[in-house]
Amino acid sequence: MKKPTLEQIAIECGVTKGLVSRALGGKNNVSDTTREKIIRKATELGYDTSKLKVHKVASNRVLLIGSSRILFKEDFWQPIITAISSTLSRSNLDDGLLKKLKESSVSAFIIIHVAPKQIMETLVAKGKPIVIVDPKTFHSEATQFKFSNYDSSYLAVQRLIQQGHTNIAFYGSDSHSLSFRERHEGYMACMENHNKEVNKPCSIIFNNDKKNYADEQMLIDALNNQPITAIVCANDIIALNAIKTINRLGKKVPEDISVIGFDNIRTGDFVTPRLSTFNIPRQEIGEEVARYVANSIKSHQIPYSQIIIRCDFIERESNVEIKK
């Protein structure tokens, strides 16, 4: 299938080619509604939306102000926050910023995903509750709200075994985040516990430093050298990239290879076949974090713990029973 042109997307959306270019290029002068419409149509037409650009933010003293709806737009909050966090983590934090944190008079801190070492040290010294949502790395000084990464991958493999699959692979990056590593561990545990029903585990682990969420050649080599009939992926973006690679090899999903993702991003419901995945209950997580922080402030206690949020399986069309 040929990649759609910007002009084709523009015609389908009833807008100009320039507006499509700005929307897909992450420019600011496009409304959220129009951008979402263009991205949705581009996805339907087969455009690769996994590498959409995010508007760059200056890495020096930046104060980000935004409404809560930005954080909970399913296909937007993660890339935006990831871009900001990675930029800040690479920056040399000046004494002025750390001084402001030391002098801030707040009752608690909520961190999303990434917590640079210098900032964590400063916040811990404040003696206030710290909550990290989906931590990239382990932090013993903070309460961590995590997804059911291990259990979900375990259940994904279990479901595939029920459908008759014996050659099941995992596709992801252990070094990318704690979540990805836990999902890989869940896959390994289920494969080992069902070793009499399945063949040896096949872990396709790539380096994701460039945030490509794929290593096509590594996946092609694995598919050419082993009779893989199902793949459990570390997240939906990796799963969608895997499907593209499978299609390029002349194979079909799910007829030849079943694929399961994680995150339930909106794009997964618009591709063909629709992607089976695990849903992250974003609103429930926000409410639970808020209640936890409020109770910590009220009780004047700073409990350190891990809270696991269950992610339910959404079975769509990308995994099926294997043909006998």
N, C-alpha and C positions, 0 to 999 in steps of 0.2 A: 504494500500500500504506500503510495507516494505521500510524502509529507505535504500537508496543505500549505498554500501560500498565504501571506498576510492579506492579499487581495480577496482570496476565497473566503477567509474568515470575516473580512469586512462586509462582503456582500451578504453573507448569511446573517450577520448581526444588524445590518442596515446602518452601518457607520462608515467613517472614512478609514482608509488604509493607515493613515498617520495615527489615528486614535488607537487602532489595534496595536501598532508598534509601541506606542507609549504605554498602553496597558500591560502588554507582555514584557516590556522592558523595565517595569517597576517605577515608572515616572509618577510624580505626585499629582500632576494636573489631569487626573482621571478620577471620576467619582467611584466610590466603592461598588455601587450598583452596576455601573457600566463595566467596571473591571471584572466583576464576578460573571456578568453575562458573557463577556468576551472569552474569559478563561474557560467557562463551561462549554461554549460552542467550539473553541479550539480543541478541547479535550475530546468532544464528540467526533470531530473530524480527524482525530489521530495526531494532533500536534503534541510534541514532547513537552509537557508542562512541569516535568520534574526538576528542571533547571531554571525556572523563572527567576529573573533578577529581582533583588530587593533594593529599594532606594538606599544608597549609602549614607551613613551618618558620620559626621566628623568624630574622630576618636579622642579629641581633647575634651576637657570638662563639659560633659553633655548631661543635660537634665531632660529626661524624656517624660512628657506629660501626655496622657491619653485616657480615654474613657474605658470602662470595663468591657464594653462590647468589642473593642479591638482585640482584647485577650481571648475572648471566647468565640471568635469567628473561626470555625473549624479549620479552614484551609489557609488562614493568614497568621494566626498568633504564633505558631511554632517557628516558621522561617524568619519572621520579624524579630522575635526575641532571641533566636539563635544568632542572628546577624549582629545584634547589639551586644550580646554577651561575649561572642568571640572577639569582637573589636575591642571591647573593654579589657578582656583577659590578655590581649596582646599589648595593651598600652602600658606605659610606665605610670602607675598611679602616683600622682604628686601628693606632697604632704598636705596641700590645701584640701583635697577631697577627703583624705583620711581624717584630717582634723575636723571637718564638718560632720563626719560620721561619729567621731568621738564625742562631739559636743551636741549631737542631736538629742532632743528630748522626746523620744517615742517609747511606746510601751512594748512593742514587739516588731520583729522583722520577718518578712515573707520573701523568699528567694525562689525564682523559677529556674530550675535546671542547673545553672552554672553559678558557682560561688568561688571567685578567685581567692587564693590563700590570704593575701593581705587584707582583703575585705572581711573574710571570715574571722581572722584574728582580732580585728578591730571590733566586730560585732560581739564576739564571745566575751571580750573584755567588758562590754557594757552590762553583762549580767541580765539580759532580757531574753524572753523566749525567741527562738529562731526556728522557723519552719522552712524547709526546702521541698518544693514540689518537683517530683521526677528528678532526683539528684543525678548529676552526671557522674559524680564520684561519691564515695562513702564519707560521711561526716559524723563523728561520734558526738559532736557538741550540739547537734541540732536534731529536732524531730523531723523525720523524713516521711513524706507522703509518696508512696511508690505504687505503681500499677502491679497487677498480679502477673508479672512477667513470666516467672518460672512456671506457675500453675497453668497459665494460658498456653504456653508452648507445649507443655506436657499433654494438655487436653487436645491440642491440634494434632499431635502425633497419634494420640489414642484414637481420634476420630478417623484418621487416615488408615490406621490399622484395621478398624472396623469395616472400612470400605475395601479391604483386601490388599492394600499396598504393603509391600515388603521392602522395597528399595526407596527409602525416604531420606531426603537430604535437608540440611539446614544451610541457609544462605544469609550471611550477615557479616558484622564486624565487631569482634569482641572489644577492641580498643576504643570504639566510638563512644560508648557510654555504659554505665552500670546496667541500664535497662536491656540493652542488646546482649550483654554478657549473661544476664540472668535468663533471657529467653533461650540462649544457646544451651545453658545448663539444664533448663527444663526439657529441651529436645533430647539431650544426651541421657538424662535420667530415664525418660520414657523408653528410649531405644534400648537401654541396658536392661530395664525391668521387663521388656518384652522380647528379649534376645532370641527366644525360641520361635517367635513368630515373624521376626524381621531379619534382614541381612545386616551386615556391619554398618554402623553410622557413617554418614558422608557429610563432613562439615566443610562447607565452602566459605572460608573466612578471608575477607579482603581488608586492605588498609583503606580507611575512609577519611583520611586527613584532608583530602580535597573536596569532601562533601559530595562525591559523585553518587553515593548510595548504590554502587554497582562495580563489578569488575567483570565485564562481559567475557573477556578471554578466559578467565578462570572458570566461569560458569560453563562456557562452551566446551572447555577441556573436560570438565566433570561429566557433562551430558554425553560427550562422545566416547568417554572411557568407561562409563558405568550405566547400567540399565535403570536409571532413575525414573520413577513414575510419579513422584510427588515431592514438592519442595515447601518447607516451612520457612518463611522469611522473617527477618528481624523487624521489619515494619512494612507499611503499605507501599511506600515509594520504592523500596527494594523489590517488593513483589511485582509492581507494575513494570519495573525495568527488567525483571526476570521474564515476564510474559513477552516483552518485546524481543528479548534474545531468543526465547523459545520459538517465536514466530519466524524469526530470521533463519532459524535452522530448518524451517519447513515442517515443524511440529505444531500441534494444536493444544490449546488449553481449553477444557480439561481432558479432551479425548485421549491425548498422549501423556500429558503431564498435569497433575493437579497442583494448584498453588494456593497457599494460605498466607495472608499478611497479618498486620497488627496496627491499630490506631483508628481504623474506620474514618479515613479522610474522605471528603466528599467525592473526589475523583474516582475512587474505587467503585462507587455506585453508578458511574456513568460509562465505564468501559464495558467492552464485550469480550468475554463473559464478565458479569459483575463479580467483583472480588470478595471472596470469603475472608473474614477478618475478625478481630476482637475490638469491641467498642470501648473507648475511654470515656467514662461518664463525666464529661467536663464540668457541667453545672453542679453535679453532686459533689465533685471534688472541691470546687470553690466554696460551696456551702459548708462542707465538713472542715475545711481549713479555717474558715471564718469562725465557726463554732469552737474549734480547738483553741485558736488564738484568744478568743473572748474569754473562755474558761480559764486559760492560763493566766491572763491578766487579772481576772477576778479573784482567783485563788492565791495569787502572788507566788506561784510555783513555776519551776522551769523543768518540766519532765522531758527526758530524752528517750525517744522510742521510735519504732518504725511502724507506720500504719499502712497496711496493704489495701488498696482499692481494687475490688473485683472488676474485671473486664469480661463481659459476656460475649460468647461466640455468636457471630452473625454469619450463618451459612448461606451463601448465595450459589452462584453457578460455577465457580472456578475449581471446585473439587468434587469428584464423583467416584462411584465404585469402579474399581479396575476391571477391565474386560478379562474374562477367564479364557 
